[in-house]
Amino acid sequence: MTPAPSTWPLAPAYTGDELADLSALEQARLIRNGEISSRELTAHYLSRIEDYDPALGAFMEVYADRALADADAADKARRRGELPGPFGGVPTAVKDHHLIRFTRSRLGSRAFDWFFSPVDDEIVKRLRRAGFVLLGKTTMSELGLLPVVEPPDGDPTRNPWDRDRTAGGSSGGAGAAIAAGLIPLSPGSDGAGSVRIPAALNGLVGLKPTRGLVGDGSSDRLDPFGLTCIGPMARSVDDAAALLDVLANAGDSYQKRARQEVRQLRIGMITEAPFGPLDPTIRDLIEATAARLEDAGHHIELRPPPQGTLEEFTPLYQKFIARIPVIRSALLQDVTRWFRDQGKQVSSDEAWQIFRRFEATGNDAMAGLDVLITPTVGVPTPQVHQHSHLPPAEYFRAAAGLGKFTALANITGQPGLSVPIGLADGLPVGAQLLGRRGDDALLLRLARALEVR
């Protein structure tokens, strides 16, 4: 058994494991063929979690007994010829805001320790129908606010490529777990870059789909702006596309479409940050990636960054976070409580005006283009707790620099995909591909052409 050549490697300290090195699709094939059992694979991942996660902090909870029972059920179903779904018997995990029956959903916060769910949410139901075995819940930043996972009363989530660095956020636990080979793939959620940022920092493929592609019927009440999306995170485009099919109830549509030939495209390239600095090594990697695309026959043109400041965008995001109902706000982190308090002072009219203004800016940035390529994250991966000692407003501003290239797509609703393009000082760097709404398959095809093979 060898990993597919298009699968980005595990972080260096976690490689050399025959099962964990495999893609999720390859694991599913081996289970279907009876070459490995779901229990064998599940027990193997649980052992890796026990060995490695104490130093990473990627998991909020692990449901070992339940996972092994579900794996046994999958093996019995296979012997009857009734193994469900495309990922029958393959382990995964979900972010801490998802509802799994008879478990707590904390949203990364002590303020939600009381929240116990008797039911699965829609995304978890889809994962079960696809045959996945759920190992547990991965960590997230409190209420999904920050692009780092650094609870003041617990361990931070660390990057497997360098445990002194952050794994990003808000889906940081999923990013770290996949990069360390504790799970092969996972859904994440993205409100301003929360899938793409940890994907870039951990060397993964991460897609924020077109708004509405992955509907779960639960977010409209809390997110009237449509900022948040559920999307796949994986070590290869093929795995990410197959997981998108599960999340979007799309059969095997995206997996097939991701393998189609890429037509010649008009691609814009942004190598300046909309605010703050852009690391020169990251700029060089983006330019080298654009040169590869140009060599493949695509037209590349330099574009200026969209106009807009963090200060102009922040009130909209504050309003969104303030809409999340919190019963015991005194238990929130200082930065989260400050952010929500600010958001309560923003009127709905003001928030919508900001939304429309940035939406127009983002749409203008795509004028005449099929795809826009930018850095996913434009600065070196921060140290763990690099900014958490700062007062709340300064902490948020410093951390928000990780999302200066990603947040705009959450307003426009267009798809955004991060794909690994190399290393800088031994740490992964991602390129962000932005497409027109509905062009998710095009981004997957283009990313597949860029994968290290």
N, C-alpha and C positions, 0 to 999 in steps of 0.2 A: 504494500500500500504506500503510495507516494502522493504528496499534495499536488493538485493541479498547478501547472506552471503559471497560471494567471492569478494565483492566490498570494497576496502580500504576506510575507513571513510573520510569524509570531515575534514578539519582542525578544531580543537575543537571549535573555536569561531563561526563557520558557520554551525554547525550541528543542528539537530532537525527540519529540514525543510522537510516536507513530500515529496514534488516533487523533490527538489534538491538532496535529499538522494538517489533517484532512479538511476539505471543505464540507459544509453541511450537506450539500447535494451528494457528495461522494459517500458520506456517512449514511445518508438515507438509502442509497443504492446498495451498500453493503448489508444493511439491515434487511431490506427487501429480499436480497439474494440468500439470506441466512448465513453470511460469512462472519458477521458479528451479531450479537444480540443487543437489544435496547438496554437490557439490564447491565450488560458488560460496559457499554458506552456510558450509561448514566452513572454507574459506580465509579468509572474512571474519572469522569468530570467532578464528581463529589470529592474524590480523593485529591484531585488537583486544587479544588477550592479550599479544602482543609489545609493543604500544604502551603499554598501561595497567598490566599486572600488575607490572612492576618497582616501581611506587610503591605497590601494594596488597598484594602477597604473598599472593594468593589461591590460587595453584597450587603444589603440591609438585613435580609433574612434568607436562610436556606431551609428548604422543606425536604430533607433527605428521605424520610420514611415515605412521604407521599409520592415523591419522585420515583423511588424504587418500586412502589406499588403500581404506579402508572406505567413504568417501564415493563414490569411483569405482564400487565394487561396488554401492552403493545405486542409483546412476544407471543402471547397466547393468540392474539388476533392474527398475527403473521402465520402461525402454524395452521390456522383455519382458513387462510387465504383472504382475510378480511382486514388487513393492515390499513388504517385510515390515512387518507391525504398524502400529499407529496413528501412530507417530512415525518412519516410514521416512525415513532420511536426515537427521534433526534431530540436531544435536550436543548433548552433555551431558558431565558429568564425574562422578566419584565421589570420596567421601571417602577419605583415605589408609589407612583400615583395610580397605577392600575388596580382594579378590583379583582381579587382572586377570592373565590368563595371561602368563607370561614378563616379569613386572615385580616390583619390590619393594613390600612393604606395610609401612610403617614405624610405623604407629599414632602418627604425630607425634613419634617418638622416635629418638634416635641408637642406643638400645639394640636397635632392630629393623632396623638397616641390613643385617643379614645375611639377613633374611627374604625370600626370593625364591619366588614362587609359579609353578608350572607350569600352573595351572588357573584358570579363572574361578570365583568363588563364585556362589551361587544368585541373588543380586540382580543381579549383572553379567550372568548368563545371561538373566534376564528382560528386562533393558534391551536386550540384543542382539536378543532375539526380538521386542521392540517396535519394532525398527528403528533405535534410537539409534546415533549415531556417538560413540565415546568419545574426548574430546580429551585427557584426562589425569586426574590426581588432585589434589584440592583439599586445602588444609591443615586440620589439626585440632590441638587442644591435646593434649599428651602423654597417651596412653592415654585420651583423652577426659575427663580429670579436670576441668579448669578451664573456666569459661564465657568465657575469653579465649584467644587463640592468641598466645603470647609466648615463643617458644623463646629460651633464654639465648644460644645460639650461632648464631642466625639472625635474619632479619627478622620482625617481628610482622606479623600480618594486620590491615590497616587498613580503616576504614569508608569506602566511596566517598562518602558524604554529607559527611564531614569526615575527612580522612586523619590528623588528629591524634587521632582517637578509635578505639576498638576496634570490630571487626566482630562481637564476641561469640564464643561457642564453645559446645560444642566444634566444631560444624560451621561455624566462622567463615569458612573459605575458600569454601565453597559460598555462604554468604550474601553475601559481598563480590563474588564472581564474578557472581552473578545480578543484584545491584543495579547493577553497573557494566556490564552487558550483555556479559559475556565468555562466558556460557552463558545459555540462556533459562530453565532450570529444573534441578533436581537432587534426588536423594535425600539425606537427612541421617540421622543417628542421634541418638537422644534418650534419655539415661539419667537426667537430672534437669532437662531443659530445653534440651538441646543442639541441637534443631531450632527450638524456639519463641523462645529468646533471640536468636540471630542473625537470625531472621525479623523479630522486633520491631525490632531495632536497625538493620536494613538496609531496612525498609519492604517486607517480603515477607509472603506467606501461608505459614505453616508448620504442619504437622499432626503431632502425635504420635498415632498411631492407637490404637485399643483393643488391649490386650495380646492377642497371638496373631493379629491380623488379617493382619499381614505376617510370616509365618513364613519363616525361612530355614534351619531345621534345624541351625543351628550354635551358637546362643547358650546353650542350656540348660546345657551343661557349665560355662561360665564365669559364667553369670548365673542361678542357681537361683531368685532372687527375681523374675525377669521384669521388671527395671527398664528395660531398654533396648528400644527399638523403632526400626524403620526407617520414615521418613515423608517425604512430599514437601515440597519448598520451591519456591516459584514466585512470580511477580508477579501472579497472578490466581488466584481460586478455581477457575475452569474448568481451567486448566493443572494446578493441584494435584490436583484430582479425577481428571483423566485420568491423571496420573502414579501416583496411588494405585491406580487400576485395574491398571496395569502391575505395581506392586510387590506387590499382593495377589492377582494372577492373577484379577481380578474382571471380565474382559471390559470392558464400558463401563458397568458398573452404577453406580459412584459419579458418573461424569460425568453420567449421566442423572438420578440421584436428587438431585444438587446443584441441578438446575434446577427441581425441583418446588416448589410453593407451600409456604410455611412456615405451619403451623397456629399458632393462638394458644398461647403458651407461658407457663409460670410461670418467671420468671427471677430468680435471686438476684444481688445486686450486692455485691461486697466493695470497700470503699474505705479499708480500714485494712490495713497490712502486718502479717503474723504476727510479724515482728521487724524492728527498725530503722525508719527513716523511710520515708514515701511522699511523693514529690515532688508539691507542690500542683498544678502544671500538668498532670501526668499524671492526678491525681485529677479535675481539671476535665474532661479529655477523656473519661475513663471515664464520668463522670456525664452528659456531653453525649451519649455513645453510648447509654447506658441510656435517656435521654430520647427519643432517636430510636426506640428499640425500643418504648417505651411509647406513643409517638404512632402506631406501626404496629399497636397493639392488644394488645401483650403486657403481662402483669402483671409489674411490677418490685417487688421488695422488698429492703430493705437487710439484709444478713447480716453477722455478725461474722466475723473471720478465723478459720480453724481454729487450735486451740491446739496449740502445739508450738514448740520452739526449735531453732536450728541445732545446738546442742550435743547435743540429744537425737537428732537425725537423723544426724549425721555418722558415728558408729560403723558404721551400716549401710552407708553409702556407702564407708567405708574398707574394710570387709570385702569388698565387691564389687570394688573396685580391686585389693585384695591378692590376689584369686584369679587375676588375669591373670598368666600365667607370664612371667617376665623372667629371661633368662639372665645379662645383664650389668647388674645393678642400679646399679653405680657410674656408669653412663652416664646415669642418669635425672637430671632436674632435682631440685634440692634439695626443692622442695615435693612432688613426686611420690614421691620416695624416703621422705620423712617420712610422707606419707599412707599409703603401703603398709606401712611399719613399724608404724604405729598399728593398721592393719587386721589385721595378723597376730596382734595381741593380743586381738582380739574373737572370742569363741567363736561357733559357728554358732547355738547356742541363744539367745545374747544378740542376735544379729543378727535372728533370726526374731521374737523378742519385740518388738523395735523395729518391725519390719515390720508385725506384726499391730496394734500400738498405733496407728501412723500410718494404717494401712488403715482402722481403725474411725473415726478422726478424719475422714478424708477422706470416708468414706461418710456420716457424720453431717452433714457440710457440705452434702451434696446432698439431704438429707431434704426431701421435698415439692416438689422442684424438677425442672424439665426441663433447665435450663441454668444455669450459674453464670458470671457475667462478672467478671473481675478485670483489673488491669493485667497484661500479660505481664512486663514489667520495671518496677519501681516507682521506679527512680532514674535520673537523667540518664546518658546514655552516657558511660562513663569514658574518660579520656584513655588512650592507649596507654602501657603500663608505669606506670600510675598507682600500682599497688600492688606491682609485682614486686620492689622494693627491700626489702620487708619480710621479716622472718624467716618461715619456711614456715608456721607456724600462723597468723600474722597475715595473710599473703598470702592463704591459703585463705579465711579468714573474710571478708576485705574483698571478694574476688572473688565469694564465694558469695552475697553480697547480690543479685546479678543473678538468682539462681534462687529467691528466697524465695516467689514465687507459682507456680512451675512444678513443683517437685520432687515435690509431694504426688501429682500424677496418675500419676507413675511407680510409686508404691506401690499406689495403688488400681487401676491398670490401665485407668482411664477415658480416653476420648479428650480431647485438649487441642489447641486450634487458636488460633494467633495471627493476627490480621488487622490491617492498618494502619488507624488511625483519625485520623491527622493528624500534625502536626509540633509540636515544642516546641523553640524556639530553632533552628529550621531542621533538626532531626533527627527521624527517624520515631519514632512511638510506636505500640505495638501493644496491642490488647485481647485478652485470653485468654478463650476460650469453653471451658468444661468441660461435658461431657455425661455421661450414663450410659453404661456399657459397652455397646458395640454401636451407639451413636447417632452414629457418625462422619458419616453422610450428613446428619443433622439439623444438625450443626455447620457442615458445608459450605454447606447451604442458608441458615442464618442469617448466616454470614459473607458469602455472596454478596449478601444483602440490605443488608449494611453497606458493601460496596465503594464506593469513590468512582467515580461514573459521570458 
